[in-house]
Amino acid sequence: MVKVKMFSSVSAEPDAAMDMPKLDAGVFYDVVDSRRSTRIYAQDGIPDEVIDRVVDAAQKAPNSSNLQCWELYRVASSENKEKLVKACLGQPAASTAPELFVFVARPDLWRRNNAWTLQEFDRRGNMPERAYQYFTKITRIAYTQGVFAWVKRLWFPLRGLTQATPREPIGRSDMRVWAHKSTALSAAHFMLAMRAEGYDTCPMEGMDSRRIKKLLALPRRAEICMVVSAGKRTAKGVYGERFRFARDTFYHIR
């Protein structure tokens, strides 16, 4: 059995009171502007308490129906890190990193997490009836697969002729996309939190996902979203100045 540190996708405690702290927008933009994908790391480690805070930040990412259908694996042993580096094609962003993390999309966990949500509602004892209705009816219509997926393929387009209708997720391919979107949001939170703590990251999609699934002993429907390396950048760790295409190439007003 591969030994990895795995962080669960559901917190046992509710959020604190919704008191809004005074925010400093400049600090946030400093984090965003200084985050760069790092390909060569120094060998300075990351303290466990920092990793714990960053993981907590990743878990607070927005996600569909708050079902949190992701998992995050910290690959910690030298043997498993070596295997993961090979699965990442030996790229320097992986081979020089003191820490490697794997973000895993888990569309197959929606029923379990839906049940956990209802248990949390019962524990709190103050949730409105519409919240219960959402997680006892709406989520089951939206995410149930199997034979019911074929019913939705017929029903949703017909319903959509006369009123706004959610067109997906319908089949398992839609559920894969659904889970990957939420997982990617978690990864973005993770990388920004690392930068806020003074560390750097690099998201990697150049990898052998089948080998990584085997390394982590994941079930068939689990999917590797991305591998994220972390540590402190070296002087040569960032390849060139950042550039982005002009705002009007992606931002549109209708």
N, C-alpha and C positions, 0 to 999 in steps of 0.2 A: 504494500500500500504506500503510495507516495505521501510524504509528510509535507504539507503546506499549511500556512496559516490562512484560514478562511474567515471572512467577515460576513456575518449574516445580513440579510437584506431587510430585516424588520427590527426596529428598536423596541425594547420592552417598556420604555418610559415615554409618556406623552411630552410634547413640547412645553417649555416654561410659559408663564403668563405672557400675553401678547403685548408687552410694553415695548414700544418702538424706541430703540436707542438713537442717539444723535449720530448721524452718519457723516463721514468725510469722503465725498465723492472723489476728491483728488487722490486719496490713498488707493482707492479702488482702481482708478485709471493708471496709477503708477504700477500696480500689480499687472494689469492687462498689458501695458506698454512694455514692461520689462520681461514678460514671459516669452521665451524663445525656445524652439525645439533644439535640444542639446544633443550633439552626436558624440562628444568626447567628454568624459567626466573625470574629475579628481576622485581619489579613493576615500575621501571623507565620508564617513557613515552618516546615517540619519537616525537620531535618537528615537526609540520606540514611542515616547510620549508625543513626539511630533507626528509620527505616522498615525497614531491613534486619533489625534485631532484632525488630521487631513482626511482620514477615513470617515470620521463623523461628518465632516463637511460634504464629502462625496455622497453620503447617505441622505443628506438634506436636499439633494437636487430635485427639481420639479420632475414629475413623471406621470405617465398616463394612469388615471384613476387611483393614484397613490398606491399602486399594487407592487411597486418596487421590485420588478421581476429581473433582477440582476444579482450577480455575485462578484466579489472581488477577492482574488487570490494573491497573496504575497508569497512569492517563491523564495524561500529563505535558505535552504541547504545548498552547499556548494555543488553537490552532485546534480541536484535538480536545476540549479541556475545554469550549469554547463549545458544540460540538455535543452533548456529553454533558449539559450543563446544560439545553439545549433538550429533550433526550430525557427529562430528569427534570422536565419541565413548568415549568422556570424557578423551582422552589421555592428559597427562601433558603438552605436547608440545602445545596443544591448550588451556587447562584450566588455565595455568599460564601466558600465553602470554598477554602483554598489547595491542598488535595489531594483528589483523587477516585479511588476504587478501585472496581473491578467484580469481584464474586465470581461465578464461572461454574461451574455444575454440568456435569460431563462424564461422563455414564453411558457414552458411546461409547468411553471410554478404558480400560475395565476390563481388556480383553485385553492391551493394551500394558503396563499397570501390573502385571498379574499376571505377565507375562513378566519385567519388571524385578525383581519380588520374587524369583522363582526364580533370576535371575542374581545377586542379592545373597546368597541362600542359598549358591550355589556359591562366591562370593567368600569368604564367611566360613568355609565348610568345616566348621562345627560345629553345624549345625542338625539337630534331631531328625527322624526319618523321618516322624513324624505331621505336622510342619509342611509337608514336601514333599507329603504325601498331601492335605493341605487345599488347597494351591494347584495341584495337578495334577488333583484329582477334585472336591472339594466346590464350589469356586468356579465351576467349569465347569458343574456341574449347576445351581447357584443362578442364574447370571447369563447363561447362553447363551440367546439369543432365537431368532427365526425359527421354523422348524417345530417345534423342540424345545419351544418355549413351549406349543404345543398339547398335547404329550405331558404336560407338567407340569400343565396345567389338568385333565387327567383323572387323572393318577397321584397328585398331592398330596392331593386330597380323598379318594380311596379309601384311601390310606395313613393319612390322618388319622382314619379311622373307628376304628382300633385302636391308634394311637400318636401321640405328639406329633410334629407335622410342620410345618416352616416353610411358611407359606402364600404368602409373597411374598419376593422379587420373582418374578413369573411373566412378565408381558408387559412391553412397553416403557413403559407407563404406570407400572407398579410400579418399573421401573428409574429413571424420572424422579424419583419420590418418594425412592427410595433414595439417589440422588446428591445431591438437594437437602438431605436431612437431614444428610449429612456436610459439605456445603458450608456450611450454616448454623452447624454447630459450629465450623468454621474461622473464620467471620466473628465469632462470639462471642469466640473466643480473641483475634482481631485487635483487637476493640474494647476488651477488658479490658487487653490489653498496651499499647494506645495510652494508656489512662487511667493505667496504671502509669508511663508515661513522661512524664506531665503534659499529655497532649493529649486532645482530645475528639473524639467521632464522632457520626454519625447514620446509621442504616441506613434506606435508602429503597426502598420498593416501588412508590411512585407514579412510574411511568416508562413509556416506550415501549420495551419489550424488543426489538421487531423492529428499531427504529432503532439501538439499542445493539449488537445482534448485527452489523448491517451496518457500524457504525463500527469494531468490533473485528475485522471480517473472520472471524467465527466460522463453523464448519461447521453444517450443519442440525440435528444432534442436540445441539449445545451449547445450554445454557439459562442465561439470566441469572437468578441467584438474588437478588441485591440489589446496589445501589450503596451504598457507604459513603463519606461525606465525612469529612474529618479536619482538625483544626487546633486553635486555642485559642479557647475560648468568649469572647464579650463579655458585658458585664453583662446585656444583654437576650437573650442567646443561648439561654437555657433558659426555656421557657414555663411558669412556675408551679412550685409545689412538687410533688414526686413523690407519687403515691398508688398503692396496689395494693389489690385486693379482699382480703377477709379470707382468712386461710390456709385455713379450712375450706371455702372455695368451690372449691379446687383440690387440696387435700391430703387424701387419704382413707386409712384403714387398714382392711384386711379380714382 
